[in-house]
């Protein structure tokens, strides 16, 4: 009988978060753990076959080839809504415009 390990798979949206505890055979990949969680059935539009994944806050570049370890927390990441660089650029432009407007008074 194969050694079994305990892992948790987590996913969250602003409205709902879910943690699924699993017992899996040693050697299970990060992607396989996410797929076995069944979270795609609970969250509309979640595609576990393509989602970015991580373990304890660190992105896993090759989740199909990386095995989970006993006690790992597999995290399913949502795609970004906005590019962080663009958001910072827009925020800086607003501050600059406000400062220029205040300087003209």
Buried (B, 14 or more C-beta within 10 A) or exposed (E): EEEEBEBBBBBBEEEEEBEBEBEBEEEBBBBBBBBBBEBBEEBEEBEBEEBBBBBEEEEBEEBEEBBBEEEBBBBBEBEEEEEEEEEEEEEEEEEEEEEEEEEEE
